């Protein structure tokens, strides 16, 4: 698969989180850098040298240096980390141009890199965190294909009702087989993984929007508010209301 050459020097440049407004378009540009895009919510759409791309939640894409990118179609409110860097490319890369990633595992690294860049930490510290992310993407590529596909399915459908029974029908395996292969590779059950994604999304919406907590709960896939409330406190110790207040006060 065509992608960056991990045996050659990779020069990190800068990075940031990016949240699109509804129906916002990708910028039209000639980009001299390589750009890693880690989309963890919504859908990002753009053309690259005339080829249309649609990057969904839980997917990454690397825009190649010296390419022409255009926002031909509006995107669906994507949230993503972008990283500008420069690398050499090869035909048989172990890190292809596009693929999937585990947002739950990468979330701390994504947030830390964004923090390091915006607070002007030394280059070597920022670059080190970027290399950790690249290494994680390579490791994810070697996860068992079935477990990988289940994680991708959950990432793309977390707003909907998902049960073990539904996963059994979707992937044509027994309940025990799905739980065992997923737990082996991800260290948790598919439902625990689903709840982790939903709570992570809820945390972001509590910080970045003024939506009601009930609305956020529903939009993150919880049809029972009490269940959402228990899951949130189980992870954060504090309530969603207190979480929002503390984050806005910078605690």
N, C-alpha and C positions, 0 to 999 in steps of 0.2 A: 504494500500500500504506500502511496506517495505521502510523504510527510517530512518533518524536520530530521536532520541527521544528528543524532544524539552523541555521536563520536567526535563531533567537531565543536569548536567554541560557540557558545550561545551567549549573546550579550543582552542582558536585561536593560530596559530603558526606563519605563515608568508604568504605573497602573492606577486603576480607580474603579469603584463601583459605579454603575450607571443604571438609572431607572427611567424608562420611557414614559411619557404621558400617553393617554389613550390615542390611538391612531397616528402616533408620531412616526416619521419616516427616518430610516437610516440616512446619515449624511452622504452626500455625493462628494467623492474625493479621489485623488490619486494618492495612495499611501505608500510611502517608501519603506515603512517598517513591516515586520511580521506582527500580527495582532492575534493573541489568544483570546477567545470569547468563551466564557463559562456561563451559560444561561441557566438560571435556577428558578425562573418563573416566567410565564408568558411565552410568547413566540417572537423571535427576531427574524425579520426578512430583509434581504438585500441581494443585489446581483454582484458578482465578482468576475470581472473580465467577461461580462455577458452571460454568465451562468447564474441562474436563480438559486438561492439557498434559503431554507427555512429551518431555523435552529430552535428546537423545542426545549422545554424545561428538562434538565438532566442531561443535556447534550452540550458538547463543546465543538468549536470550529476554529481553525487557524487560518486567518487571512494572510495570503502570501505577500511578501514585500514586492513593491513596484507593481501593484495591481490597481485596477480602476473599480471602485465600489460605488454603487448607486442604490438609493432607496426608491425602487420602482413601485413597490406596494407598501402600504402602512403595516407596521408591526402591531402585535397584540400585547401592549404594555409589558414588554420584557424587563426583567431585572437580571443584571449580569455583571461579572467582573471582566474588565478588559485589561490586557497586559501587552504593552508594546515592547518588542524585543527584536533581535536580529539573529538569524541562524542560517545555516546552509541546509539545502533540501536534498532528499534522495528518494529513489523509487521504492526501496524495501525497508521503510522505516518501521520500527516497533511502536512509534507513536504516529498514527495516520493523521491526515489533515482534519478529519472529523471523527467523532465518536461519542461515547457516553462517559459520564462520571458520576460518582457517588456524592451527592451534595451533602448528605448528613456527615460523612467523614471529612469532606473538604471544607465545610462551612467555617470552622475555626481558622483555618489557614487563609481562606478568602478574606475574612474580616480582618485578620491580622496584617495581611499584605496591604490592604486598603488603608489601615491605620498607620502603618509604617511609612507609606508613601506620602500621605497627607500631613504627617507630622515631621517630615524631612529627616527621617532616620538615615544613618550612613548607608551609602550605596551597597556595601557588602552585606549588610543585614537584610535589606530589601531583596537583593539578588538571591540570597540564601533561601528566603521564604518562597520565592518564585521557583527555584529549583526543587523545593519540596513538593510544590504543586505539580510540576512536570513529572516528578518521580511517581506521585500518586496516580496520575493519569496512566502512566505506563503499567503500574501494578494492577489497576482496575481492568486493563485490557486482558489480563490473564486470569481474571475471575471466571469460574465455570460459566459457560455460555447460557445455560438455563437460568441460573441465579442472576446473571447479568440482565437477561431479558425481563425477568420478574421485577428487578429493581427499576429498570427503565419504564416498564408498564406502570408501576406504582408512582413514579415521578411524574408521569404524564397524566395520570388519572386520579391523583390524590383528592381532588375536589368532589369526586363521585363516591358512591358507596362501593367499598371493596371488602370482600370477605375471602376466607380461605377457600370456601366452596366455589366462588367465582374464579379464583386463580386456578383451581383444579380443572374447571371447564376450559379456561382460556389456554392452559398449557398442557392439558391432557395427561396429568399426573395425579397420583393419589395425594391425599392430605399429608400423610406422614412423609412422603418423598419430597414434596415441596418444602415443608418445614425443615427437614433435615439438610437438604442441599443449600437452602438459603442460610440457615443458621451456621452451617460449616464455613461458608465464605464471607458472611457479613456479621457473624457474631450475635445475631438476634433473629427473632422470627419475622416473617413478612409483615405481620400486623404491628409489631413493635417498630419496625422500620417505617411503616406508614404513619404511625402516630408521631414519630420523630420528625418526619417531613412536615406534617400538618402543624405541629407546635412551632417549628422553626419559621414557617410561613406566617403564623399568627404573631410571633414576636416581631417580625419585620413590619407587619401591617399596624401593630400597636404603636410602633415607633414612627412610622412614616406617614400614617393617615390619621384622620379624626373620625373614622368610621366607628360605629358603636361596637362594643365587644360582642354582642349577640350576632351582628352582621359579619364580623370577622370570623367568628366561630363557624357560621354557616358556610361562608366562602372558602374556608379551609377544609371543608368536607365533613364537619360535625353536624349531624342532624339532631343531636341531643346536647343541649347546652351544659347540663350537669356533668356529662361525660367529658366534654372539653375542659370544663373548670377543674375537674379532678386531675386530668392529664397535665394541665398547665401547672398546677400547684405541685404535682408529683415531680416535675422536672425543675421548676424554678423556686420552689418553697413558698414564694409569695403569689398573691392573686394577680390576674391580668390587669386589674385596675392599678394595683400598687406597682407592677412592672412598668406600666406606661408612665406613671408619675415619676418614678425614679429615673427612667431613661431620659425623660424630658428635662429633668433637673441635672442631668449629666453625671449621675451616680454610677 
